[in-house]
Amino acid sequence: MAVTNKNEALLLFFGDVLVFFLSLWLMIFVRFREAPDVSIFLDHVAPFSIIFVLWFAVFFIAGLYEKHTLILKNRIPAIILNAQLVNSGLAVVFFYLVPYFGITPKTNLFIYIVISFGLILFWRIRGVSILSAHAREKAVLIGSGEEAKELKNEVNNNPRYGLYFVSSINSGDIKNADFREEISRRILEENVHIVAADFKDNKVEPILPNFYNLIFSKVRFVDMYRIYEDIFDRVPMSLVKYNWFLENISVSTKKTYDFLKRLMDISVSFVAGLVSLVFYPFVFTAIKLEDRGPIFITQERIGKNNKIIKVVKFRSMTTNDQGEYSQDIAKNNKITRVGNYLRKFRIDELPQLWNVLKGDLSLIGPRPELPVLASHYEREIPYYNIRHLIKPGLSGWAQLYQRKPPKGMVDLDETRLKLSYDLYYLKNCSLMLDLKIALKTIKTLLSSNGI
């Protein structure tokens, strides 16, 4: 059973198409104070259609076609504003650098941007809610732990989903026969259609005979964790046991995928590496003028199959701490002024493109960890070393979706969360997923958020 609407992205896309063209018609109407005839409208459709293609790409990169979880839903106005600011810049550049179409619509473009922003904002906040409104099926949630609470809060407070948990039951409370009978009776009396449960929890097993009888009353049953993964795009860590890895993770060779991924790594890193050489003289000069220290640093990381690899970066701190961390090192090793700008614009990472070309890294994959931190996490976090089954990458699923990634120091809670995203990637890795990560990385590179 799919809790999220698989056609939502398509609905959003076609709605955006209609809004963009409606805004174009309204722009001409406002500009000339009369309904435009067909010829005038078509004269504007051709150049603006090219702009629209670029705008849809910006919307995708900005995450406006993602599942509308509560976190994304609350940020929609800010995301649309930023996306439209970028779109405005693209439109100005296009119309003034490509005079082929014979129009440089200063006033028209300003009017269009104002109208389209207002309509897109209304469509995304109000219009989508009206069109996607539907009766939500009653459901019961049976599970325990923080993930069950997180799932209930997300589903019950977001009308985008097709169900509503009218009740949640802690699996630890399923002890006696009378209580199990009470659960079954309430499901029937309250006209519940769906039961979402943690079927791998031994505490749930005693109630399964009661549930079997409910099949004849057309009650549907779904694994709680399938819903969780579908909504949050990460693997719930309470589910992860040895049997999960045996069922979901394989190291068998995927020849077509591996070949295409390596081809993408080589072609992109080679071209991007050559282009990045333009920055090298400026970086060399800036670093030498500040403290006359070394230009590059080399640090060890954990690569595929737990092998040590050496990555190269532009030096952004006063010394090379070799990736080690302690209070004394942190106190004495500071980010330089030049290093602050190198990190802000990710320029310090450019030499790692040659690591990708060499084959130590991939463009997409779990971020490579420092050996000292990896050793600590392997002792403290069960199954942590599974992330080293595949080649690490410059960007990955966790880097896109984890809001507070651990950086340079021990952080068990955030690292567990990062592992849940890494496991999702390991389970679902494909060329399409890699392309999605690559496109969305553009947004991260252009924003103030690090990778």
N, C-alpha and C positions, 0 to 999 in steps of 0.2 A: 504493500500500500504506500502510495506517495503522499506525504503530508504537504509538501511544498508543491506549488503549481509549476509543472515543468514547462508550461507555455507562457509563463510570466514574462520572460525576457523578450519573447516574440511580441507579446501584447505591448510591452513598453516601447519596443522598436517601432512598430507600426503606428502607435500613438504619437511618437516623436515625429515620424514622417509627416503625419497629418498636421501636427502643430507647426512644423517648419513651413510647409506650403501655405497653410492658413495665415501664418504671420506675414508671408510674402504678399499675399493678396491684400491683407489689411494695411500693409506698409504702402502699397501703391494707392489704395483707397484714401489713406490719410494724407499722402503727399499731394495727390491731385484733386482731392475732395470730391471724387466721384468713382463709381464702380469701374474698374479697369476693363477695357475690352480685351478680347482674347489675344490679339497680336501684341499688345503692350505686356500682358502677363507672360506670354511665352518668351518675349525678349529678355525678361528677367529670370525666367526659369532655368535657362541653359547655364549661365554663369553661377547662379546660386546653387544649382544642383551639384556642381563640383565642390562648392564650399560645404554643402550638406554632408557629402561623403567624408570630408575631413572632420566635420563636427561629430558625426557618429563615431568615428575612431576615437576622438577625444572623450566622448561620453563613455565608451567602452573602457578606455584606459582609466578614467576617473572612477569606475566602479558603478556606474548608473544602471548597468544591466545585471548586477549581482542580485542574489536573493535578498529581499528586504527584511533582514532581521531587525530587531529593535535598535541595535547599535547603528546600523546604516540608516534606518528610517529617521532617526533623530538628527542625522547629519545631512539629510538630503538638501535643505536650502543652501547650506554652505558649499556643498559639493557642486550644486548647479551654478551658484554664483562664480566659483572659481573656474568651472568648465567654460562658462559663457565668456568670462574674461579672456581665457585662452582663445576661444573661438573668435572673439572680436578681433584679437591681434592677427589671427590667421586670415580673417576676411579682409582686413586693411592691407596686409601684405599682398594678398592675392589680387585684389582689384587695382592696386597701384603699381604692382610689378608686372602684371599680365594685362596689358591694355588691349588685348586681342578683341575683347567683346565690345569695346567702344564705350563702356560706361565706367565712370569713376564716381560712384554714388555716395558722396560725402553725407548729404542730408538723409538720403534714402537708407544708407547703411546704419546711421545712428537711430533712425526711427525703427528700422527692422530689429535691431539688437534689443531695444527697449521693449517692443511688442513681444518678441519671441521669448525673452526672459520671463516676462509676466505670464505668458500662456504656458510655457514649459513648467514653471513653478506651480501654477494652478493644476495642470494636468497631472503632474507627478504627486501632488499632495492630496488633491480632492478627486480629480477625475478617475485615477486608478482605483481609488477606494470605492467609488460608486460602481465602476464596471466590474471590479473583482468581488463585489459583495455577494455572498452566498451563505446559505444556511450552514452552520458549523455543526458537525456531528458530535454528539455527546460521547465522551471517552472517560475511562478510568485509568489512572497511572499506578502501577504497582512496582515499586523499586525502593532503593535506599541510597543515601549519600548525596553529595553536593551536585552530582550530575543530574539526578532526578529532580532536585529543586530547580536547577538551572533550566532544565527542559520545560518544567511546568510554567515557570515565570515567562519564558520566551513564547510558548504556545498560547497561553491564556491572555497575554497582554498584546498580542499581535493578530489582528483580524485577518491577516493574509493567509493564515493556515486553515485547513479544512476541518479542524476538530477543536474541541474545547474540553479540558479536563474538569469534569464536574466533581471529581473526587480523586484524591491521591492517598495511597495506602503504603505505609512502610512495610517492606517485606518481613522485617523482624517481628511484626505484630501477628503474622499468620502462624498461630500456634495450635489453637484448638479447633475441633470440628464445628462447634457452634458459630465461631467467628467466620469460618470459611463458608458456612451456609448463609450467614448474614450478608457476606459480600455478594454471593450469587443472587440472593433475593433482591438486594438493592440494585444490582445491574439490570435486572428484569423490570423492577418497579419504576426506575428512573429512565427507562427506555434508552439505555446506553447501547451504542452500536459498536464501539471499539474498546478493546482492552489492550493497553500497552504495558508490557511487563518485562522484567529482567528474567527471561527464561533460563539463563545460565546460573542464576542464584539458587543454591540448594534450598533456601528457605521458601522459595516459591513452589517447589515441587509438590508439597502436600495438597495444594489447591488445584492442581492440574486435573484430577478426576472431576471436580466440580465444574471446571471450565469446559471439559469435554461435553457435558450435557448442554452447555449454552450454545454449542455449534448449531443445534437443532432450532434454536431461537434466533438464528441469523446474526449472532454476535461474531464480529471478526476479531482476530488476535494478531498482534504485530509485536515484534521485538522492540523494546524501548530504545535499544542502542542503534537500531536502523534509523529510527526517527532522529535521534541525536546527531548521528553522523550526517544525515541528509540536510539537517538545518545548519549545523555549525562547521561543517567541512573539516572536521578533525575526529580522531579516534578517541572515544572515552577511555581514559587510562584504567578505570576500574574494571573494564572488560578484558584488558590485555593480560592473558595468561598464555602458557605454552601452547594450548590448543588453538588460540587465535592465530599465532604465527604459522602453525602447521596448516591452517585453513586458508590463510590470506597472503602469505609471503612466500615467494619462490625466487630462487637464484638461477633458475634455468634461463638460458640465453634466448633473448628475443631478437633474432637476427635482423629483421627489417627495422625494428625500432632502434636497436643499438647502432646500426649502420647510418640511419638518417640522423640520429642525434649526434653522432660523431661528425658527420658531414656538416651539420649545422654549426657545431663547435668550431671546426676548422675554418669554415668559410667566414663566419662572423668574427671570430677572434683575429683572423689574419687581416681582414679589411679594417676592423675597428682598431687593431694594433697599429697598423700603418697610419691611420688618421690620427691616432693619439700621439704619434711622434711629434706632431706640431706643438704639443704642450711641453715637451721635454726641455727645450732650451730655456723656456720661461721658468719652469720648476727648478732646473739646475741653478739658474741665476738667483732666484729668490732664496733658495735654501742656503747657498754659499754666502750671499750678502748678509743673511741674518746671523749665522753662527759659524760659518766655514766648516760645518760638520759633513759627514757622509751624505750622499744623495739618496742611496738606496739602503734598505734593510732587508735581511732575509730571516724569516721565522719558520719554525717547524709547526706543522699541522698534522692532524690525523686524516689520512686519505682512505681510499677504498681498501677494504679488507684489513683495516687497522695498520696499514703501512704508513710510515712517516714520510711526508712530502715537505718540500721547502718552497714557500711562497715568497715572492718579491714584491715589495711595496716602496713607494716614496717615503722617506723618513718624515714623520710628522711630530715626533716627540724629541726631547733633548737627547735621549740615548735609546739604544735598542735593548729593551728589557727581555728579549728572547721569548716574549709571551708569558713570562712569569708574573705572578701577582702577589704582592704583600703590601702591608701598610707603609713600610719603609720605602719600597720601590715606588709606590704611588705618590709618596710625599716628595721624592727627589726627582722623579721622571715626569716632567710636565709637557703638555702640548705646546709647541712653539706657535708664534703668531702666524707664520707661514703655514704651519701644519694645521692650524684651525681652519684656514681657507681650503687647504687641500682636502680635509675631511668633509667640510661642509658641501663641497661640490664633487666629492668622490674621486677627485683626481689622484689621491694617494693609492687608489686601487688599480689604476690603469696598467701598471706593469704585470698584474696578474693575468691579463689577457694572453701573455706569452706562456703562463702556466697552463692556460686552457689549450693553446695551440700545441704545447708539448704533450698534453694528455694527462697531467696530474690533476687538473680540475676540469669541470664541465661548466657551461654557462648556467645550467639549471641543475639544482640538487641541494641536499642539506648543506648548510654552511659548515666548512671544516672547523673543527674544534682544536683548541690548544691541547697538547698532550697532557699537561699537568691538570687541566680542568676535566678532560675526558676521563683520566684515571680516577679522579674524585667522583665524578658522576656515575661511572660504572660501578663503584662501590655503594653508592647511595640510592641510585635509581634503577630499579629492575629493568632488564632488557635494553638498557641504554645503548649498548654497543651494536644493536641491530641496525642503527642508522648508518653504520660504516659498511654495510653490505654493498652500497652503490657509491659511485664517484661523487664527492662533494662538489658544490657549485658556487658560483659567484652570487647567485640569487636563488631563492627557493620559496616553497609554499609557506613555510613558517615566517620567513622574512616579510611576506606580503600581508599576512593576516594577524600575526601576533603584535599587539599594540605596545608592549614593553619588553622587548627581547633582552635577555641577559647579555651584557657586554663587558668582557675583560675581568670578571670577578665571579665568585661562586654565588649562584642564585638557584637553589634547588626548586623552588615553586615555579619560577618562570621557565626553567629548563624542562621540567615535567610537561609544562604546557607546550613548549617548543617541540618536545618529542611527540606529543599527540598529533601535531601538524605534520611532522616528518613521517610518522607512521601512515597518515592518510596519503601522503605522496607515494610512499613505498607501495601501498596497496593499490593505488589508482594510476601510477605513472604511465603516461602515454605521450605521444607526440603532440596531440591536441592540448593536453594539460601543460606541457612544456611551452607551447606557443602562447597559451593564455598567460602563464607566469612571465614569459619574456615581454609581452605587450604591457602587462600591468607593472612590470619593473620600471618602465619608462616613467610612469607617474611618480614612483618612489624616487627615481634619480633626479627628477625635476622639482621635487618638493624638498622640504627641510627635514624629512624623516630619513634616517639612515637605513642601510641594508645590513 
